[in-house]
């Protein structure tokens, strides 16, 4: 039994594991990093690693090397490790090499900050870093902090997707298949989506003859649906047509085949709800000015700068990461939890890291608690500096 992200295990989860496996002889491996324990608000148990080690008489193994990040980024992470978990730190002299980029940018306000972030992202894209490999991570409230940046990215022609709203929907198997279906109908050349659709469980037959019949029927269905779109992706902006196409897709395969994609689809109406959410999201993105092809590509997670909270980024990694608003007003609350969140954020990147802070931020109308004047979080920014580098 393999238990991942174990530092965020809740008491009910651990009780289940203990009752199911304690004394059974089953080999359990729990992997977790207490420095990345940021789910205390969701019930993560403090000291769960020690509890597990005592209950199951587990042998403790420490991992000292991070093979994701380049040397300069690893040195920054190691400086934080030396504070958060001194026994896990390594001598900095062993982390040699100049690979990796860390940049600290100060700005007068959120608009200047957005312009600087956009210019940095643009330079990465020009250097062949895919936009989908660039993430902007906020400690919290991306919806309040990201409008200026979203506008700047849009003005620069850089696609972006708000994963804080979209991620849970985008990872749904049915979402991926619906988007692949719509891309196929619109004539959008996306081999990955085509392969995802045709290799899915939807085409599984009980025997070779049934499998063949499904394929033949599918070709006829696809021909009819393509005639509705007529190879013009702009027609997908028609909400009624989207509903008709999605309904035809679900009807063709039937509820049992759809339910086989994921256990949750066995619940009555779940597949229909996801379908409505997908169509609603497509409609919102089209209404904001996105082209149909671009919208489908973003939903398929094939392109676009990813904007999300640090909590949402757990388990993900990117070529480049931006952490805006490295300020006391953003990283407020319990100091150890704020430090852990910052550590999670900086450890998501392989090669490039941009940290920003602004002197002022205009209060959004919907904000309840907001400080216009801002203070840079010098401790966090200090971890980014090589010995001898002056503060920014």
N, C-alpha and C positions, 0 to 999 in steps of 0.2 A: 504494500500500500504506500503510495507516494503522496505526501501532503505538501503542496506548494503554498507560497506566501503565508507561511505558518505564523509569522509574527502578528497577523491580523485575525487569528482564530478567535472565535467567540466561545463563551462558556457552553452554549448549547451545542455548538459544533464539536467541541472537545469532549463533552459528555457522550455524544453519539459515538465518536471514535473509540473512546475508552470502553464503553459498554460493548461495542461490537468486537473489539480486537484484543483487549487486555487479557492476558493469560492464554491466548489461543495458539501462540507460536508463530503467528503471522509476522513477517518482517515489515516494520514500518520505517520509512525515511521521511523526516520532516525537514523541509528547507525553508529558511526564513532569515530575514535581516532585521534585527531589532532597531537598527538605525533608520529603517524605512517604515516604522510603525506609525502610520498616520490615520488609522481607522478606529482610534479610541472612542470617538463620538458614535461609532456604529457598534460598540460593544466588544472591541478587541481587548483581550485579557492581558494585563500587565504581568510579565513573568511566566507566560505560557510555555516558553521554551524550557525553563527550569522544571516546571510541572511535568511536562512530557518526559524529560530526561529522567526524573525521579520515578515516575509511574512505570515507565517501560524500560528502565535501566539502560538508557540509550547511550551509545558512545558519541561523544561530541567531536565534530570535525570543523575546523575553521577554514574558510576560503579567503585567501589573502590577495589573489590576483583578479583584476577585472580586465577581461580580454575584449570588452566591447569598446572602451574608450581609448583614444590616443594619449600619449604620455603627459602632455600638459594638463589635460582634463583629469587624468588619473592622479596627478600630483595635487590638484585642487580637492578632489574627493578625499585623498589621503589626509590632507590637512584637516578636513572635517572629521574624518574617522578618528584622528588623534585626539579630538575633543570629545566625540560622542562615545567611542569605544576604544580606548587607548591600546588595549591588548590586541586589537585587530589591525592596528596601523603598522606600516612597514617603514624602514628608514627611507627618507625621501631621496637619498643618494642612489637608491636602487632603481628609482623610477626615472631613468635617463631618456633623453630624446626631446626634440623640439616639435614633434608632430602635434597637431591640434591647434585650435584657435579659441581664445577666450577674449572677449571684448566687453568693456564696461562703457556705457554711454549715459551721460547726464543730459537732461532736457529741461527747458523752461516750463513746458506744459505737455499735456497729452497729445496735442497736435504735432508739436515738434518731435516728440518721442515717436509718434506713428510714422512721421516722415523718415526718421533715421532707421527705424526697424525695417520699413519698406525698402529703403535703399540697400540695406544689408542683405535682405532676402533677394532682392533683384540681382545683386552681385553674385550670390550663390547660384541662382538659376542660370545666369549667364556663364557660370563656370561648370555647368552641366550637373548641378545638384537638382534632382527632381523636386518639384514643389511638394509632392506628397511625402517627401522625406524631410520636410521642415515643419516643426511644430512650435506653436506659441502657447506657453503654459502659464496660466494664472493661478495664484494660490487659491482664490475663490472669486465668486461673482464675475465670471467672464462677461456676462451680459451687460454689466455696468462699466467695465473697463475696456471692452473691445470695440465699441462703435467707431472711435476715431481711427483705429488701426484698420478696421474692416473697410472704411471709406477710402483710406489711403491705398490699400491693396487693390480695391476695385478701380480707383483712378489710374493705377499703374498697370492695369490689365492682368493682375496676378490673381488667379482663382484661389479661393479659400473656402473652407467648410467649417462650420461651427459644430465640432464634435460634441460639445456639451449638450446640445439638443439632438444631434443626429446619431451619435455613436451607437446607442442602444438599438435604434431602428436599423442602422446600416449593417450591423453584424447578424441580423436575422437571416437564416437561410432562405426564407421566402422572399425577403427584400432583394437579396442578391439575384435570385432567379427571376423575379419580376422585372428588375432593371435590365438583366441580360436579355430577357424576352423583348422588352421595349426597344433596346438598342438594336437587336436583330431586325425587328420590324421596320425601324427607321433607316436601316442601311448603314448604321454607324459601324465602322470597322474596328472591332475590339475582339481579337482572338481569345483573350482571357475570358470574357463574358460568354462568348460562343461555346468555349470548352466547358465552362462551369454549367451552362444550361444542359448540354448534351451528355454530360457525364453524371448528372444528378440522379438521385434515386427515383425521380419521376418516370424515368424510362425503363426501370427494372421490370422485367416480365417473369412470370412463373416458369416459362420455358422459352426456347428459342423462337418458336412460332408466335407466341404472344408478344415477345419483344419486337419481332418483325412487324406485326400488325400495328403495334403502337407507333412505330417509326413511320409507317406508311400513312396512318391517320394523321400523325403530327405534321407531316409534309403538306398534306391537304389543308389542315387547319392553318398552318403558317402562311400558305399561299393566299388564303382568304383574308387573313388578318393583315398581311402586307398590302393587299389591295385597298384596305381601309386607310392605311397610312400613305400609300402611294409613294413610298421611298422618300418622303419629305419629312424630316424630323420636326419641322416647324408645326406640323399638324398635331404634334403631341401637346401643344399648348391648349388644345381643345379639351376641357375637363370632361365633357360628355363622352368623347372618344376614348379618353383614358379609362373611364369607368367601364365602357363597353369592352375594351381590350382586356382589362384585368379580369372582368367577369368571365370572359371567354376562356382565358387562361386557366382559371380555377375550375371552371366547368369541364374543360377538356380532360383534365387529369382526374378530377373527382376528389371528394373529401378523404377517402382512405389513403390515396397516394400522397396528398398534401400532408396528412397527419403523420405519415411515415418520415417526413423531413425532420421533425423535432417533437419530443414528447408533449410540449406545451400546446402543439397544434391539435391535440386530441380534445382540448377543451372547446365546447361549442362556441362558435363565433370568433375564436382567436385568430384564425387565418384571415377571416373577413376584416377584423379590426386592423391587423397589420397592413392589409391591402389598402384600407381607407387611409391609414396613416401615411403610407408611401405616396398615395395620390395627393393627399393634402400637402405633404412636404414638397412634392414636385410642383404643385400649384403655387406654393409660397415662393419657391426659388425662381420660378418663371415670372412671377409677379414683380420680383425685385430686379428684373432685367436680365437674368441669366438666360443664355440660349438653351434650347432643349438638349442638344448634344452635350454641352458643358454640364448641365444639371444632372444628366444620367451618369456622366463620368464621375462627378463628385459623389453621387450616391453609391456608385460602384467602388468607391475608395481608390480609384485609379489615378486621381490627380487632385491638386489643390493643397494649399497650406492648411495644416490641421490646427484648429483653435479649440482649446479645452482647458479644464482645470487640471492641476497636478494630480488630484485624486483619480481623475479619469485616465491619466497617462500611465498608471501603474501597470507594469508588465509590457509596456511598449518601448520601442527604441527608434531613434531617428538619426539621420546624418547631422542635422542641425537643430538646435533648440534655442528659442528666445524665452527668457523669463522677464516679463515687464514688471514695473512697479516693485522693485526690490526696496521696499520702504516699510517703516514700522507700522504704517497705517494699513498696509496689505498683510504683512506677516504679524498680525496682532495675536493676543491671547497667550496661552501657555508657551513659554520660551522653548522648551524642549520639543513640543509638537511643531512649532513654527520652524525650528531648525531641521527637524526630520522631514517636513514637507519640502523645504528648500533642497535638502540632500537628494530626495527622490527626484526632484525636477532636474537638477544638474547631472544626475546619473543616467538620464534618458538618452543623452547624446553620444554619438561616436566621435565626431570630429570638430564641430563648431558650436560655440556657446556665446550668446549675447545676453548681457544683463543690463537692464535699464532702470533709471529712476528719474522722477520729475520733481520740480520744485512746487508746482501747483497742479491741481486737477479740478476742473469745473464740476460742480455737484450735479449729477444726473437727476432729473425730476423724480424718478422712481426710487431714489436712494433714501433710506431711513437714517442711517448713520454714515456720515461722510465728513472727512476733513479736507478742506481745500488746500491748505498748506501741508507740504509733505517733507518727511525726514528720511534720507537714505539710510538703509540698514547697513551700517559700516562693518559690523561683524561679518555678515554674509558676503559683502563685497570684498572684504579683506581676504577671504579664503581664495579668491580668484587671482590674487596678485602673487607673482613670483617674489622671492626674497629680494628686497632692495627696490622694488617698484613703488613709486609714490602713490598715494591715494588719488582717486579720480573724483 
